[in-house]
Amino acid sequence: MNRPKVLVVDDDENIRKLACRQLELSGARCKTAQNGQVALNLLGVEHYDVAIVDIIMPEKEGLETIIEMRRGWPALKIVAISGGGCIGPDHCLHMARAFGADAVMRKPLPFRELTELIGTLSGKQERAA
């Protein structure tokens, strides 16, 4: 079975764990990173089909991470996610799309839609959770 390999990048450990658990139940292989710098380091040594990137994070925030991912790994599909913090998710997600995200989603994550989106973006259909 050709399963998508997904990198979940979020500073919230609970979101990382929950997202990976749901994605793995749908057939994906999943790894996590707590910030953009860790994610970029992982991309340097492993191939991923899709990266799910939170916008507001410490160390290296999401927009900067998306720009670097797009530059260094142009074939990587990127899903930007955000709860928006104090400025609201719509502004953050609009900026993420402008900086190269292939898709955007608001938190809390709708996991059924997320797993379908991962299957579509990766070209590797997942089984229904």
Buried (B, 14 or more C-beta within 10 A) or exposed (E): EEBBBBBBBBBBEEBBBBBBEBBBBBBBBBBBBBBBBBBBEBBEEEEBBBBBBBBBBEEBBBBBBBBBBBEEBEEBBBBBBBBBEEEEBEEBBEBBBEBBBBBBBBBEBEBEEBBBBBBBBBEBBBEEB
